[in-house]
């Protein structure tokens, strides 16, 4: 019976810690985007998207077998 005097305050402290961690996670945006991280691992796109103002010649080659060909250039 004396164990209840230890377990009840310990349970209340753990509950308070869990609520504080949840509030911290929500306020820091941990639940803002739930879909993108799951899809990001499936995408095999190591290239960065082109920034505005870049020339097409700055882009990496589209065909790894023909590195002289860039994205957007017609095949010869």
mmCIF file of the N, C-alpha and C atoms, coordinates in Angstrom:
data_MODEL
# 
_entry.id   MODEL 
# 
loop_
_atom_site.group_PDB 
_atom_site.id 
_atom_site.type_symbol 
_atom_site.label_atom_id 
_atom_site.label_alt_id 
_atom_site.label_comp_id 
_atom_site.label_asym_id 
_atom_site.label_entity_id 
_atom_site.label_seq_id 
_atom_site.pdbx_PDB_ins_code 
_atom_site.Cartn_x 
_atom_site.Cartn_y 
_atom_site.Cartn_z 
_atom_site.occupancy 
_atom_site.B_iso_or_equiv 
_atom_site.pdbx_formal_charge 
_atom_site.auth_seq_id 
_atom_site.auth_comp_id 
_atom_site.auth_asym_id 
_atom_site.auth_atom_id 
_atom_site.pdbx_PDB_model_num 
ATOM 1   N N  . UNK A 1 1  ? 0.823  -1.199 0.000   1.00 0.00 ? 1  UNK A N  1 
ATOM 2   C CA . UNK A 1 1  ? 0.000  0.000  0.000   1.00 0.00 ? 1  UNK A CA 1 
ATOM 3   C C  . UNK A 1 1  ? 0.863  1.258  0.000   1.00 0.00 ? 1  UNK A C  1 
ATOM 4   N N  . UNK A 1 2  ? 2.025  1.160  0.626   1.00 0.00 ? 2  UNK A N  1 
ATOM 5   C CA . UNK A 1 2  ? 2.905  2.323  0.688   1.00 0.00 ? 2  UNK A CA 1 
ATOM 6   C C  . UNK A 1 2  ? 3.507  2.644  -0.674  1.00 0.00 ? 2  UNK A C  1 
ATOM 7   N N  . UNK A 1 3  ? 3.527  1.663  -1.571  1.00 0.00 ? 3  UNK A N  1 
ATOM 8   C CA . UNK A 1 3  ? 4.086  1.893  -2.901  1.00 0.00 ? 3  UNK A CA 1 
ATOM 9   C C  . UNK A 1 3  ? 3.250  2.903  -3.693  1.00 0.00 ? 3  UNK A C  1 
ATOM 10  N N  . UNK A 1 4  ? 1.957  3.003  -3.374  1.00 0.00 ? 4  UNK A N  1 
ATOM 11  C CA . UNK A 1 4  ? 1.092  3.971  -4.063  1.00 0.00 ? 4  UNK A CA 1 
ATOM 12  C C  . UNK A 1 4  ? 1.546  5.409  -3.808  1.00 0.00 ? 4  UNK A C  1 
ATOM 13  N N  . UNK A 1 5  ? 2.156  5.666  -2.664  1.00 0.00 ? 5  UNK A N  1 
ATOM 14  C CA . UNK A 1 5  ? 2.627  7.023  -2.371  1.00 0.00 ? 5  UNK A CA 1 
ATOM 15  C C  . UNK A 1 5  ? 3.823  7.391  -3.252  1.00 0.00 ? 5  UNK A C  1 
ATOM 16  N N  . UNK A 1 6  ? 4.452  6.409  -3.834  1.00 0.00 ? 6  UNK A N  1 
ATOM 17  C CA . UNK A 1 6  ? 5.561  6.659  -4.756  1.00 0.00 ? 6  UNK A CA 1 
ATOM 18  C C  . UNK A 1 6  ? 5.088  6.620  -6.203  1.00 0.00 ? 6  UNK A C  1 
ATOM 19  N N  . UNK A 1 7  ? 4.235  5.654  -6.532  1.00 0.00 ? 7  UNK A N  1 
ATOM 20  C CA . UNK A 1 7  ? 3.828  5.460  -7.919  1.00 0.00 ? 7  UNK A CA 1 
ATOM 21  C C  . UNK A 1 7  ? 2.876  6.541  -8.430  1.00 0.00 ? 7  UNK A C  1 
ATOM 22  N N  . UNK A 1 8  ? 1.989  7.016  -7.600  1.00 0.00 ? 8  UNK A N  1 
ATOM 23  C CA . UNK A 1 8  ? 1.037  8.043  -8.058  1.00 0.00 ? 8  UNK A CA 1 
ATOM 24  C C  . UNK A 1 8  ? 1.754  9.354  -8.394  1.00 0.00 ? 8  UNK A C  1 
ATOM 25  N N  . UNK A 1 9  ? 2.619  9.883  -7.530  1.00 0.00 ? 9  UNK A N  1 
ATOM 26  C CA . UNK A 1 9  ? 3.354  11.100 -7.938  1.00 0.00 ? 9  UNK A CA 1 
ATOM 27  C C  . UNK A 1 9  ? 4.272  10.860 -9.135  1.00 0.00 ? 9  UNK A C  1 
ATOM 28  N N  . UNK A 1 10 ? 4.873  9.668  -9.210  1.00 0.00 ? 10 UNK A N  1 
ATOM 29  C CA . UNK A 1 10 ? 5.716  9.350  -10.357 1.00 0.00 ? 10 UNK A CA 1 
ATOM 30  C C  . UNK A 1 10 ? 4.892  9.318  -11.641 1.00 0.00 ? 10 UNK A C  1 
ATOM 31  N N  . UNK A 1 11 ? 3.694  8.747  -11.591 1.00 0.00 ? 11 UNK A N  1 
ATOM 32  C CA . UNK A 1 11 ? 2.809  8.728  -12.764 1.00 0.00 ? 11 UNK A CA 1 
ATOM 33  C C  . UNK A 1 11 ? 2.372  10.120 -13.167 1.00 0.00 ? 11 UNK A C  1 
ATOM 34  N N  . UNK A 1 12 ? 2.086  10.969 -12.203 1.00 0.00 ? 12 UNK A N  1 
ATOM 35  C CA . UNK A 1 12 ? 1.682  12.358 -12.498 1.00 0.00 ? 12 UNK A CA 1 
ATOM 36  C C  . UNK A 1 12 ? 2.853  13.115 -13.118 1.00 0.00 ? 12 UNK A C  1 
ATOM 37  N N  . UNK A 1 13 ? 4.077  12.875 -12.631 1.00 0.00 ? 13 UNK A N  1 
ATOM 38  C CA . UNK A 1 13 ? 5.247  13.545 -13.210 1.00 0.00 ? 13 UNK A CA 1 
ATOM 39  C C  . UNK A 1 13 ? 5.489  13.072 -14.644 1.00 0.00 ? 13 UNK A C  1 
ATOM 40  N N  . UNK A 1 14 ? 5.340  11.784 -14.908 1.00 0.00 ? 14 UNK A N  1 
ATOM 41  C CA . UNK A 1 14 ? 5.516  11.269 -16.273 1.00 0.00 ? 14 UNK A CA 1 
ATOM 42  C C  . UNK A 1 14 ? 4.444  11.824 -17.211 1.00 0.00 ? 14 UNK A C  1 
ATOM 43  N N  . UNK A 1 15 ? 3.232  11.925 -16.731 1.00 0.00 ? 15 UNK A N  1 
ATOM 44  C CA . UNK A 1 15 ? 2.163  12.512 -17.535 1.00 0.00 ? 15 UNK A CA 1 
ATOM 45  C C  . UNK A 1 15 ? 2.468  13.970 -17.854 1.00 0.00 ? 15 UNK A C  1 
ATOM 46  N N  . UNK A 1 16 ? 2.947  14.713 -16.871 1.00 0.00 ? 16 UNK A N  1 
ATOM 47  C CA . UNK A 1 16 ? 3.313  16.111 -17.091 1.00 0.00 ? 16 UNK A CA 1 
ATOM 48  C C  . UNK A 1 16 ? 4.450  16.232 -18.091 1.00 0.00 ? 16 UNK A C  1 
ATOM 49  N N  . UNK A 1 17 ? 5.437  15.336 -18.017 1.00 0.00 ? 17 UNK A N  1 
ATOM 50  C CA . UNK A 1 17 ? 6.537  15.349 -18.976 1.00 0.00 ? 17 UNK A CA 1 
ATOM 51  C C  . UNK A 1 17 ? 6.035  15.048 -20.379 1.00 0.00 ? 17 UNK A C  1 
ATOM 52  N N  . UNK A 1 18 ? 5.131  14.088 -20.522 1.00 0.00 ? 18 UNK A N  1 
ATOM 53  C CA . UNK A 1 18 ? 4.598  13.739 -21.843 1.00 0.00 ? 18 UNK A CA 1 
ATOM 54  C C  . UNK A 1 18 ? 3.795  14.894 -22.432 1.00 0.00 ? 18 UNK A C  1 
ATOM 55  N N  . UNK A 1 19 ? 2.994  15.547 -21.636 1.00 0.00 ? 19 UNK A N  1 
ATOM 56  C CA . UNK A 1 19 ? 2.201  16.685 -22.121 1.00 0.00 ? 19 UNK A CA 1 
ATOM 57  C C  . UNK A 1 19 ? 3.132  17.831 -22.519 1.00 0.00 ? 19 UNK A C  1 
ATOM 58  N N  . UNK A 1 20 ? 4.164  18.095 -21.719 1.00 0.00 ? 20 UNK A N  1 
ATOM 59  C CA . UNK A 1 20 ? 5.112  19.164 -22.051 1.00 0.00 ? 20 UNK A CA 1 
ATOM 60  C C  . UNK A 1 20 ? 5.869  18.845 -23.342 1.00 0.00 ? 20 UNK A C  1 
ATOM 61  N N  . UNK A 1 21 ? 6.252  17.576 -23.542 1.00 0.00 ? 21 UNK A N  1 
ATOM 62  C CA . UNK A 1 21 ? 6.945  17.194 -24.780 1.00 0.00 ? 21 UNK A CA 1 
ATOM 63  C C  . UNK A 1 21 ? 6.021  17.331 -25.981 1.00 0.00 ? 21 UNK A C  1 
ATOM 64  N N  . UNK A 1 22 ? 4.759  16.965 -25.836 1.00 0.00 ? 22 UNK A N  1 
ATOM 65  C CA . UNK A 1 22 ? 3.803  17.107 -26.933 1.00 0.00 ? 22 UNK A CA 1 
ATOM 66  C C  . UNK A 1 22 ? 3.596  18.578 -27.277 1.00 0.00 ? 22 UNK A C  1 
ATOM 67  N N  . UNK A 1 23 ? 3.430  19.418 -26.295 1.00 0.00 ? 23 UNK A N  1 
ATOM 68  C CA . UNK A 1 23 ? 3.240  20.851 -26.554 1.00 0.00 ? 23 UNK A CA 1 
ATOM 69  C C  . UNK A 1 23 ? 4.489  21.438 -27.209 1.00 0.00 ? 23 UNK A C  1 
ATOM 70  N N  . UNK A 1 24 ? 5.666  21.019 -26.779 1.00 0.00 ? 24 UNK A N  1 
ATOM 71  C CA . UNK A 1 24 ? 6.902  21.489 -27.399 1.00 0.00 ? 24 UNK A CA 1 
ATOM 72  C C  . UNK A 1 24 ? 6.975  21.056 -28.862 1.00 0.00 ? 24 UNK A C  1 
ATOM 73  N N  . UNK A 1 25 ? 6.608  19.812 -29.153 1.00 0.00 ? 25 UNK A N  1 
ATOM 74  C CA . UNK A 1 25 ? 6.665  19.312 -30.527 1.00 0.00 ? 25 UNK A CA 1 
ATOM 75  C C  . UNK A 1 25 ? 5.684  20.045 -31.430 1.00 0.00 ? 25 UNK A C  1 
ATOM 76  N N  . UNK A 1 26 ? 4.494  20.304 -30.945 1.00 0.00 ? 26 UNK A N  1 
ATOM 77  C CA . UNK A 1 26 ? 3.500  21.009 -31.758 1.00 0.00 ? 26 UNK A CA 1 
ATOM 78  C C  . UNK A 1 26 ? 3.934  22.449 -31.991 1.00 0.00 ? 26 UNK A C  1 
ATOM 79  N N  . UNK A 1 27 ? 4.471  23.102 -30.989 1.00 0.00 ? 27 UNK A N  1 
ATOM 80  C CA . UNK A 1 27 ? 4.872  24.513 -31.150 1.00 0.00 ? 27 UNK A CA 1 
ATOM 81  C C  . UNK A 1 27 ? 6.097  24.650 -32.046 1.00 0.00 ? 27 UNK A C  1 
ATOM 82  N N  . UNK A 1 28 ? 6.912  23.606 -32.178 1.00 0.00 ? 28 UNK A N  1 
ATOM 83  C CA . UNK A 1 28 ? 8.095  23.672 -33.054 1.00 0.00 ? 28 UNK A CA 1 
ATOM 84  C C  . UNK A 1 28 ? 7.841  23.127 -34.444 1.00 0.00 ? 28 UNK A C  1 
ATOM 85  N N  . UNK A 1 29 ? 6.595  22.792 -34.768 1.00 0.00 ? 29 UNK A N  1 
ATOM 86  C CA . UNK A 1 29 ? 6.255  22.396 -36.126 1.00 0.00 ? 29 UNK A CA 1 
ATOM 87  C C  . UNK A 1 29 ? 6.551  20.962 -36.481 1.00 0.00 ? 29 UNK A C  1 
ATOM 88  N N  . UNK A 1 30 ? 6.637  20.079 -35.516 1.00 0.00 ? 30 UNK A N  1 
ATOM 89  C CA . UNK A 1 30 ? 6.917  18.673 -35.808 1.00 0.00 ? 30 UNK A CA 1 
ATOM 90  C C  . UNK A 1 30 ? 5.759  17.998 -36.540 1.00 0.00 ? 30 UNK A C  1 
ATOM 91  N N  . UNK A 1 31 ? 4.559  18.505 -36.427 1.00 0.00 ? 31 UNK A N  1 
ATOM 92  C CA . UNK A 1 31 ? 3.396  17.883 -37.054 1.00 0.00 ? 31 UNK A CA 1 
ATOM 93  C C  . UNK A 1 31 ? 2.859  18.714 -38.214 1.00 0.00 ? 31 UNK A C  1 
ATOM 94  N N  . UNK A 1 32 ? 3.619  19.688 -38.699 1.00 0.00 ? 32 UNK A N  1 
ATOM 95  C CA . UNK A 1 32 ? 3.140  20.531 -39.790 1.00 0.00 ? 32 UNK A CA 1 
ATOM 96  C C  . UNK A 1 32 ? 3.059  19.774 -41.106 1.00 0.00 ? 32 UNK A C  1 
ATOM 97  N N  . UNK A 1 33 ? 4.053  18.996 -41.440 1.00 0.00 ? 33 UNK A N  1 
ATOM 98  C CA . UNK A 1 33 ? 4.092  18.281 -42.716 1.00 0.00 ? 33 UNK A CA 1 
ATOM 99  C C  . UNK A 1 33 ? 4.282  16.794 -42.434 1.00 0.00 ? 33 UNK A C  1 
ATOM 100 N N  . UNK A 1 34 ? 3.209  16.037 -42.517 1.00 0.00 ? 34 UNK A N  1 
ATOM 101 C CA . UNK A 1 34 ? 3.275  14.619 -42.195 1.00 0.00 ? 34 UNK A CA 1 
ATOM 102 C C  . UNK A 1 34 ? 3.484  13.747 -43.427 1.00 0.00 ? 34 UNK A C  1 
ATOM 103 N N  . UNK A 1 35 ? 3.280  14.294 -44.640 1.00 0.00 ? 35 UNK A N  1 
ATOM 104 C CA . UNK A 1 35 ? 3.348  13.474 -45.851 1.00 0.00 ? 35 UNK A CA 1 
ATOM 105 C C  . UNK A 1 35 ? 4.721  13.508 -46.516 1.00 0.00 ? 35 UNK A C  1 
ATOM 106 N N  . UNK A 1 36 ? 5.361  14.636 -46.584 1.00 0.00 ? 36 UNK A N  1 
ATOM 107 C CA . UNK A 1 36 ? 6.619  14.765 -47.338 1.00 0.00 ? 36 UNK A CA 1 
ATOM 108 C C  . UNK A 1 36 ? 7.753  13.877 -46.825 1.00 0.00 ? 36 UNK A C  1 
ATOM 109 N N  . UNK A 1 37 ? 8.004  13.765 -45.519 1.00 0.00 ? 37 UNK A N  1 
ATOM 110 C CA . UNK A 1 37 ? 9.108  12.901 -45.088 1.00 0.00 ? 37 UNK A CA 1 
ATOM 111 C C  . UNK A 1 37 ? 8.915  11.452 -45.488 1.00 0.00 ? 37 UNK A C  1 
ATOM 112 N N  . UNK A 1 38 ? 7.684  10.981 -45.544 1.00 0.00 ? 38 UNK A N  1 
ATOM 113 C CA . UNK A 1 38 ? 7.449  9.589  -45.938 1.00 0.00 ? 38 UNK A CA 1 
ATOM 114 C C  . UNK A 1 38 ? 7.746  9.379  -47.416 1.00 0.00 ? 38 UNK A C  1 
ATOM 115 N N  . UNK A 1 39 ? 7.473  10.365 -48.256 1.00 0.00 ? 39 UNK A N  1 
ATOM 116 C CA . UNK A 1 39 ? 7.717  10.244 -49.696 1.00 0.00 ? 39 UNK A CA 1 
ATOM 117 C C  . UNK A 1 39 ? 9.158  10.558 -50.059 1.00 0.00 ? 39 UNK A C  1 
ATOM 118 N N  . UNK A 1 40 ? 9.834  11.372 -49.268 1.00 0.00 ? 40 UNK A N  1 
ATOM 119 C CA . UNK A 1 40 ? 11.184 11.808 -49.598 1.00 0.00 ? 40 UNK A CA 1 
ATOM 120 C C  . UNK A 1 40 ? 12.153 10.625 -49.690 1.00 0.00 ? 40 UNK A C  1 
ATOM 121 N N  . UNK A 1 41 ? 11.944 9.611  -48.867 1.00 0.00 ? 41 UNK A N  1 
ATOM 122 C CA . UNK A 1 41 ? 12.850 8.469  -48.893 1.00 0.00 ? 41 UNK A CA 1 
ATOM 123 C C  . UNK A 1 41 ? 12.638 7.635  -50.149 1.00 0.00 ? 41 UNK A C  1 
ATOM 124 N N  . UNK A 1 42 ? 11.466 7.717  -50.755 1.00 0.00 ? 42 UNK A N  1 
ATOM 125 C CA . UNK A 1 42 ? 11.183 6.936  -51.951 1.00 0.00 ? 42 UNK A CA 1 
ATOM 126 C C  . UNK A 1 42 ? 11.693 7.598  -53.219 1.00 0.00 ? 42 UNK A C  1 
ATOM 127 N N  . UNK A 1 43 ? 11.883 8.905  -53.185 1.00 0.00 ? 43 UNK A N  1 
ATOM 128 C CA . UNK A 1 43 ? 12.339 9.625  -54.363 1.00 0.00 ? 43 UNK A CA 1 
ATOM 129 C C  . UNK A 1 43 ? 13.840 9.483  -54.495 1.00 0.00 ? 43 UNK A C  1 
ATOM 130 N N  . UNK A 1 44 ? 14.282 9.132  -55.690 1.00 0.00 ? 44 UNK A N  1 
ATOM 131 C CA . UNK A 1 44 ? 15.705 8.963  -55.941 1.00 0.00 ? 44 UNK A CA 1 
ATOM 132 C C  . UNK A 1 44 ? 16.195 10.124 -56.780 1.00 0.00 ? 44 UNK A C  1 
ATOM 133 N N  . UNK A 1 45 ? 16.004 11.307 -56.260 1.00 0.00 ? 45 UNK A N  1 
ATOM 134 C CA . UNK A 1 45 ? 16.383 12.508 -56.980 1.00 0.00 ? 45 UNK A CA 1 
ATOM 135 C C  . UNK A 1 45 ? 17.456 13.227 -56.179 1.00 0.00 ? 45 UNK A C  1 
ATOM 136 N N  . UNK A 1 46 ? 18.718 12.987 -56.542 1.00 0.00 ? 46 UNK A N  1 
ATOM 137 C CA . UNK A 1 46 ? 19.819 13.613 -55.832 1.00 0.00 ? 46 UNK A CA 1 
ATOM 138 C C  . UNK A 1 46 ? 20.124 15.002 -56.356 1.00 0.00 ? 46 UNK A C  1 
ATOM 139 N N  . UNK A 1 47 ? 19.556 15.314 -57.539 1.00 0.00 ? 47 UNK A N  1 
ATOM 140 C CA . UNK A 1 47 ? 19.835 16.625 -58.122 1.00 0.00 ? 47 UNK A CA 1 
ATOM 141 C C  . UNK A 1 47 ? 18.975 17.680 -57.463 1.00 0.00 ? 47 UNK A C  1 
ATOM 142 N N  . UNK A 1 48 ? 19.536 18.856 -57.327 1.00 0.00 ? 48 UNK A N  1 
ATOM 143 C CA . UNK A 1 48 ? 18.774 19.973 -56.800 1.00 0.00 ? 48 UNK A CA 1 
ATOM 144 C C  . UNK A 1 48 ? 17.953 20.565 -57.921 1.00 0.00 ? 48 UNK A C  1 
ATOM 145 N N  . UNK A 1 49 ? 16.767 21.056 -57.641 1.00 0.00 ? 49 UNK A N  1 
ATOM 146 C CA . UNK A 1 49 ? 15.991 21.698 -58.706 1.00 0.00 ? 49 UNK A CA 1 
ATOM 147 C C  . UNK A 1 49 ? 16.707 22.953 -59.180 1.00 0.00 ? 49 UNK A C  1 
ATOM 148 N N  . UNK A 1 50 ? 16.567 23.266 -60.473 1.00 0.00 ? 50 UNK A N  1 
ATOM 149 C CA . UNK A 1 50 ? 17.262 24.455 -60.989 1.00 0.00 ? 50 UNK A CA 1 
ATOM 150 C C  . UNK A 1 50 ? 16.697 25.721 -60.359 1.00 0.00 ? 50 UNK A C  1 
ATOM 151 N N  . UNK A 1 51 ? 17.601 26.592 -60.006 1.00 0.00 ? 51 UNK A N  1 
ATOM 152 C CA . UNK A 1 51 ? 17.181 27.877 -59.462 1.00 0.00 ? 51 UNK A CA 1 
ATOM 153 C C  . UNK A 1 51 ? 16.913 28.819 -60.614 1.00 0.00 ? 51 UNK A C  1 
ATOM 154 N N  . UNK A 1 52 ? 16.132 29.804 -60.364 1.00 0.00 ? 52 UNK A N  1 
ATOM 155 C CA . UNK A 1 52 ? 15.808 30.752 -61.419 1.00 0.00 ? 52 UNK A CA 1 
ATOM 156 C C  . UNK A 1 52 ? 17.065 31.526 -61.799 1.00 0.00 ? 52 UNK A C  1 
ATOM 157 N N  . UNK A 1 53 ? 17.238 31.721 -63.085 1.00 0.00 ? 53 UNK A N  1 
ATOM 158 C CA . UNK A 1 53 ? 18.378 32.470 -63.575 1.00 0.00 ? 53 UNK A CA 1 
ATOM 159 C C  . UNK A 1 53 ? 19.527 31.587 -64.003 1.00 0.00 ? 53 UNK A C  1 
ATOM 160 N N  . UNK A 1 54 ? 19.430 30.278 -63.730 1.00 0.00 ? 54 UNK A N  1 
ATOM 161 C CA . UNK A 1 54 ? 20.482 29.374 -64.182 1.00 0.00 ? 54 UNK A CA 1 
ATOM 162 C C  . UNK A 1 54 ? 20.340 29.106 -65.667 1.00 0.00 ? 54 UNK A C  1 
ATOM 163 N N  . UNK A 1 55 ? 21.464 28.987 -66.327 1.00 0.00 ? 55 UNK A N  1 
ATOM 164 C CA . UNK A 1 55 ? 21.443 28.633 -67.737 1.00 0.00 ? 55 UNK A CA 1 
ATOM 165 C C  . UNK A 1 55 ? 21.232 27.129 -67.853 1.00 0.00 ? 55 UNK A C  1 
ATOM 166 N N  . UNK A 1 56 ? 20.657 26.672 -68.949 1.00 0.00 ? 56 UNK A N  1 
ATOM 167 C CA . UNK A 1 56 ? 20.505 25.225 -69.119 1.00 0.00 ? 56 UNK A CA 1 
ATOM 168 C C  . UNK A 1 56 ? 21.848 24.503 -69.117 1.00 0.00 ? 56 UNK A C  1 
ATOM 169 N N  . UNK A 1 57 ? 22.940 25.192 -69.470 1.00 0.00 ? 57 UNK A N  1 
ATOM 170 C CA . UNK A 1 57 ? 24.243 24.527 -69.485 1.00 0.00 ? 57 UNK A CA 1 
ATOM 171 C C  . UNK A 1 57 ? 24.763 24.268 -68.074 1.00 0.00 ? 57 UNK A C  1 
ATOM 172 N N  . UNK A 1 58 ? 24.191 24.930 -67.048 1.00 0.00 ? 58 UNK A N  1 
ATOM 173 C CA . UNK A 1 58 ? 24.614 24.710 -65.669 1.00 0.00 ? 58 UNK A CA 1 
ATOM 174 C C  . UNK A 1 58 ? 24.006 23.448 -65.076 1.00 0.00 ? 58 UNK A C  1 
ATOM 175 N N  . UNK A 1 59 ? 23.000 22.885 -65.732 1.00 0.00 ? 59 UNK A N  1 
ATOM 176 C CA . UNK A 1 59 ? 22.318 21.718 -65.192 1.00 0.00 ? 59 UNK A CA 1 
ATOM 177 C C  . UNK A 1 59 ? 23.169 20.470 -65.390 1.00 0.00 ? 59 UNK A C  1 
ATOM 178 N N  . UNK A 1 60 ? 23.024 19.487 -64.528 1.00 0.00 ? 60 UNK A N  1 
ATOM 179 C CA . UNK A 1 60 ? 23.777 18.246 -64.707 1.00 0.00 ? 60 UNK A CA 1 
ATOM 180 C C  . UNK A 1 60 ? 23.248 17.492 -65.913 1.00 0.00 ? 60 UNK A C  1 
ATOM 181 N N  . UNK A 1 61 ? 24.042 16.585 -66.461 1.00 0.00 ? 61 UNK A N  1 
ATOM 182 C CA . UNK A 1 61 ? 23.594 15.845 -67.648 1.00 0.00 ? 61 UNK A CA 1 
ATOM 183 C C  . UNK A 1 61 ? 22.383 14.980 -67.339 1.00 0.00 ? 61 UNK A C  1 
ATOM 184 N N  . UNK A 1 62 ? 21.442 14.945 -68.296 1.00 0.00 ? 62 UNK A N  1 
ATOM 185 C CA . UNK A 1 62 ? 20.228 14.149 -68.123 1.00 0.00 ? 62 UNK A CA 1 
ATOM 186 C C  . UNK A 1 62 ? 20.492 12.683 -68.386 1.00 0.00 ? 62 UNK A C  1 
ATOM 187 N N  . UNK A 1 63 ? 21.410 12.399 -69.294 1.00 0.00 ? 63 UNK A N  1 
ATOM 188 C CA . UNK A 1 63 ? 21.687 11.018 -69.663 1.00 0.00 ? 63 UNK A CA 1 
ATOM 189 C C  . UNK A 1 63 ? 23.048 10.637 -69.084 1.00 0.00 ? 63 UNK A C  1 
ATOM 190 N N  . UNK A 1 64 ? 23.111 9.737  -68.103 1.00 0.00 ? 64 UNK A N  1 
ATOM 191 C CA . UNK A 1 64 ? 24.404 9.398  -67.515 1.00 0.00 ? 64 UNK A CA 1 
ATOM 192 C C  . UNK A 1 64 ? 25.320 8.676  -68.495 1.00 0.00 ? 64 UNK A C  1 
ATOM 193 N N  . UNK A 1 65 ? 24.749 8.043  -69.542 1.00 0.00 ? 65 UNK A N  1 
ATOM 194 C CA . UNK A 1 65 ? 25.585 7.368  -70.542 1.00 0.00 ? 65 UNK A CA 1 
ATOM 195 C C  . UNK A 1 65 ? 26.213 8.363  -71.504 1.00 0.00 ? 65 UNK A C  1 
ATOM 196 N N  . UNK A 1 66 ? 25.579 9.515  -71.683 1.00 0.00 ? 66 UNK A N  1 
ATOM 197 C CA . UNK A 1 66 ? 26.085 10.541 -72.578 1.00 0.00 ? 66 UNK A CA 1 
ATOM 198 C C  . UNK A 1 66 ? 26.218 11.833 -71.785 1.00 0.00 ? 66 UNK A C  1 
ATOM 199 N N  . UNK A 1 67 ? 27.316 12.037 -71.055 1.00 0.00 ? 67 UNK A N  1 
ATOM 200 C CA . UNK A 1 67 ? 27.415 13.201 -70.167 1.00 0.00 ? 67 UNK A CA 1 
ATOM 201 C C  . UNK A 1 67 ? 27.487 14.527 -70.907 1.00 0.00 ? 67 UNK A C  1 
ATOM 202 N N  . UNK A 1 68 ? 27.718 14.515 -72.212 1.00 0.00 ? 68 UNK A N  1 
ATOM 203 C CA . UNK A 1 68 ? 27.774 15.796 -72.927 1.00 0.00 ? 68 UNK A CA 1 
ATOM 204 C C  . UNK A 1 68 ? 26.384 16.353 -73.173 1.00 0.00 ? 68 UNK A C  1 
ATOM 205 N N  . UNK A 1 69 ? 25.342 15.516 -73.094 1.00 0.00 ? 69 UNK A N  1 
ATOM 206 C CA . UNK A 1 69 ? 23.966 15.964 -73.315 1.00 0.00 ? 69 UNK A CA 1 
ATOM 207 C C  . UNK A 1 69 ? 23.388 16.498 -72.007 1.00 0.00 ? 69 UNK A C  1 
ATOM 208 N N  . UNK A 1 70 ? 22.836 17.679 -72.033 1.00 0.00 ? 70 UNK A N  1 
ATOM 209 C CA . UNK A 1 70 ? 22.250 18.322 -70.857 1.00 0.00 ? 70 UNK A CA 1 
ATOM 210 C C  . UNK A 1 70 ? 20.739 18.240 -70.939 1.00 0.00 ? 70 UNK A C  1 
ATOM 211 N N  . UNK A 1 71 ? 20.077 18.527 -69.812 1.00 0.00 ? 71 UNK A N  1 
ATOM 212 C CA . UNK A 1 71 ? 18.615 18.584 -69.802 1.00 0.00 ? 71 UNK A CA 1 
ATOM 213 C C  . UNK A 1 71 ? 18.133 19.666 -70.755 1.00 0.00 ? 71 UNK A C  1 
ATOM 214 N N  . UNK A 1 72 ? 17.112 19.365 -71.509 1.00 0.00 ? 72 UNK A N  1 
ATOM 215 C CA . UNK A 1 72 ? 16.520 20.354 -72.397 1.00 0.00 ? 72 UNK A CA 1 
ATOM 216 C C  . UNK A 1 72 ? 17.155 20.391 -73.768 1.00 0.00 ? 72 UNK A C  1 
ATOM 217 N N  . UNK A 1 73 ? 18.276 19.725 -73.975 1.00 0.00 ? 73 UNK A N  1 
ATOM 218 C CA . UNK A 1 73 ? 18.904 19.719 -75.297 1.00 0.00 ? 73 UNK A CA 1 
ATOM 219 C C  . UNK A 1 73 ? 18.348 18.556 -76.106 1.00 0.00 ? 73 UNK A C  1 
ATOM 220 N N  . UNK A 1 74 ? 18.118 18.798 -77.397 1.00 0.00 ? 74 UNK A N  1 
ATOM 221 C CA . UNK A 1 74 ? 17.605 17.701 -78.221 1.00 0.00 ? 74 UNK A CA 1 
ATOM 222 C C  . UNK A 1 74 ? 18.694 16.650 -78.446 1.00 0.00 ? 74 UNK A C  1 
ATOM 223 N N  . UNK A 1 75 ? 18.241 15.417 -78.576 1.00 0.00 ? 75 UNK A N  1 
ATOM 224 C CA . UNK A 1 75 ? 19.176 14.328 -78.830 1.00 0.00 ? 75 UNK A CA 1 
ATOM 225 C C  . UNK A 1 75 ? 19.619 14.361 -80.281 1.00 0.00 ? 75 UNK A C  1 
ATOM 226 N N  . UNK A 1 76 ? 20.908 14.153 -80.544 1.00 0.00 ? 76 UNK A N  1 
ATOM 227 C CA . UNK A 1 76 ? 21.427 14.242 -81.910 1.00 0.00 ? 76 UNK A CA 1 
ATOM 228 C C  . UNK A 1 76 ? 21.515 12.884 -82.552 1.00 0.00 ? 76 UNK A C  1 
# 
